[in-house]
Structure formats: structure tokens, C-alpha cells
Amino acid sequence: MKHGRSPYTSTFYMWNGVAAFFYSSHLTSFHSHNTMQIVLDIQKDFRFKTKNSSWNTYKTLIIKENVMHQLDTHDSVQLIIYLDAESRIAQAIKSKYLVESEIYPLNLNIFHFVNSNELQLALLAPGPSVLESIINRILSSLSLDISDIAIDDRILITEQTISTEHPELTTIKFLADKACLSESRLRSLFKKVTGVSLYRYILWNKIRYATNLIMAGYTVNDAALEAGFTDSSHFHKMMVQMFGISPSKFLKDNKTDNLVMCDQSPLHFETRVYNKGQRMNDVDHN
């Protein structure tokens, strides 16, 4: 049985020239924004189409401002970033990726920029600081060169495998085989590079995976079992221990849409909703 909220969203934070939130459990109508949009899936993938294209599946997508489109969250969760299209960083991203097209799919996932713990904190934390840090990292990388991000390839493979595979698959043996290392060597190298034990990182991801399922409509109990916890009590205990918030409180805190202005001059954000290609209404978020 699902909880029924559609869409399921986190707090919508607005800064000067930037806005962002986590989004799930919804198929949108055709709509457009006056801003550039970056959509990064944090679980598996999402479906997307424009007025002139068919449905396609993506992991990460950059969308030019005023492009009419639909988004299907596809039983997953996305981090959606909106950018003032006239800002310096948006112009840099546009000149790099959107010179000849209105959308651009990127062959990368969000875990190129962030680990499971940071992402979970950004989703659960009561303030915008963790999410703002992640967004700044993403935007800086996209406007410059993502290849500049330096990390041991074996650890990057391990982090991305943990973050994208089903939790039941992410045994240390499976991860060691993927990284072409012994289990003991992988444990040692992972702790040295990331500063956290491999076991703790796997646990972070199980909690994040279950949280994503809750956002996608699963009950707490079903999400716990699907993520590999013995029961909802086990999930509750681990989430409180790791992040200081229970699954039920997360659900309660996100029952209604919350908008937080983080700057005295926040992003001017408008959404136009269409019906059969005709504009129905404008929604102004400033």
C-alpha cells in the first residue's frame, strides 16, 4: 500500500539565481520554466519528453529555459536544480552543452559529485546548507570540466556501484570483484580515500535507498524490507542512529509543500502549464 502523495517533494529552497528540491512520485503535465533546469536522478533513472520528441530515459539532463516538456519520475527520485538563465554560470553551461540543442543528456550520475551520506543529509537536514554545498559543487564542475574531479578510479567505481545497485547486491565481495581488489585491500583503501568505513557507507546507502522508496510512494515497512532491513524497526533504529531522524518524522515533515527563501533577492521562478499545447496558467514562485 502506498501513501498516496503525488508529487512527493522535499523543501523547495531558493537562493539568488538558484533554486532546488528533491522530486518524486509524479508524472507532470506539459510545462516549461523561465529558468535553465538540471535534473539528476539519485536512484536509477527518469523519463522525459519534449513537445517534439518521444519519451526517453535519462540519468542526468540539462534543459534550456522555456522548453515545453514532461517529466516522469519513473518510481525514482530526482534532484532538480533551477538556474537563472542569464547568470554567468548558466551561460557557461549553456555555451558548453546547449549551443545546438534544447536539452543535453550527461553520461554521469550525481555520485560523481557527492557521496550517499551527503545526499541523505541534504534530503533530511532541516536547513539548506548541505544542499547548497552540493549544488555549488555540481554547477562549478559542469561550468568547467567534470574530468577535473580527481579520485581513485577503484573507489569511484565502488561508490557508484553502492549508490546505484540494489542493496542486496552490494556485498563486500561483489564490490571487491568490481574494483579488482581483494576484500581486505578494498576496505583499507576505501577508508583511506573517503575517511569512512566501507560498512558504514553501505549502510548509508541502504537508508538512502529506503528513503527514496518512501518518496516514490512505498510505505515505511515496505521500503525497509525492499532495502534489505529485517523490518521497519531495524530501519527506524539505523536511520535515527545515522541521521537523527526517524522515517515517520521524515514523512510527517514532508506532508506539505514547503518553500524557503534563503536570500533577500531569490531566483525569479515561473512555471507555465500547458494543456494540449495551449498555455493554461502561469505560476510565479517569487
Rosetta blueprint (number, residue, H / E / L):
1 M L
2 K L
3 H L
4 G L
5 R L
6 S L
7 P L
8 Y E
9 T E
10 S L
11 T L
12 F E
13 Y E
14 M E
15 W E
16 N L
17 G L
18 V E
19 A E
20 A E
21 F E
22 F E
23 Y E
24 S E
25 S L
26 H L
27 L E
28 T L
29 S L
30 F L
31 H E
32 S E
33 H E
34 N L
35 T L
36 M E
37 Q E
38 I E
39 V E
40 L E
41 D E
42 I L
43 Q L
44 K L
45 D L
46 F E
47 R E
48 F E
49 K E
50 T E
51 K L
52 N L
53 S L
54 S L
55 W L
56 N E
57 T E
58 Y E
59 K L
60 T E
61 L E
62 I E
63 I E
64 K L
65 E L
66 N L
67 V L
68 M L
69 H E
70 Q E
71 L E
72 D E
73 T L
74 H L
75 D L
76 S L
77 V E
78 Q E
79 L E
80 I E
81 I E
82 Y E
83 L E
84 D L
85 A L
86 E L
87 S L
88 R H
89 I H
90 A H
91 Q H
92 A H
93 I H
94 K H
95 S H
96 K H
97 Y H
98 L L
99 V L
100 E L
101 S L
102 E L
103 I E
104 Y E
105 P E
106 L L
107 N L
108 L L
109 N L
110 I H
111 F H
112 H H
113 F L
114 V L
115 N L
116 S H
117 N H
118 E H
119 L H
120 Q H
121 L H
122 A H
123 L H
124 L H
125 A L
126 P L
127 G L
128 P L
129 S H
130 V H
131 L H
132 E H
133 S H
134 I H
135 I H
136 N H
137 R H
138 I H
139 L H
140 S H
141 S H
142 L H
143 S H
144 L L
145 D L
146 I H
147 S H
148 D H
149 I L
150 A L
151 I L
152 D L
153 D H
154 R H
155 I H
156 L H
157 I H
158 T H
159 E H
160 Q H
161 T H
162 I H
163 S H
164 T H
165 E L
166 H L
167 P H
168 E H
169 L H
170 T L
171 T L
172 I H
173 K H
174 F H
175 L H
176 A H
177 D H
178 K H
179 A H
180 C L
181 L L
182 S L
183 E H
184 S H
185 R H
186 L H
187 R H
188 S H
189 L H
190 F H
191 K H
192 K H
193 V H
194 T H
195 G L
196 V L
197 S L
198 L H
199 Y H
200 R H
201 Y H
202 I H
203 L H
204 W H
205 N H
206 K H
207 I H
208 R H
209 Y H
210 A H
211 T H
212 N H
213 L H
214 I H
215 M H
216 A L
217 G L
218 Y L
219 T L
220 V H
221 N H
222 D H
223 A H
224 A H
225 L H
226 E H
227 A H
228 G L
229 F L
230 T L
231 D L
232 S H
233 S H
234 H H
235 F H
236 H H
237 K H
238 M H
239 M H
240 V H
241 Q H
242 M H
243 F H
244 G L
245 I L
246 S L
247 P H
248 S H
249 K H
250 F H
251 L H
252 K H
253 D H
254 N L
255 K L
256 T L
257 D L
258 N L
259 L E
260 V E
261 M E
262 C L
263 D L
264 Q L
265 S L
266 P L
267 L L
268 H L
269 F L
270 E E
271 T E
272 R E
273 V E
274 Y E
275 N E
276 K L
277 G L
278 Q E
279 R E
280 M E
281 N E
282 D E
283 V E
284 D E
285 H L
286 N L
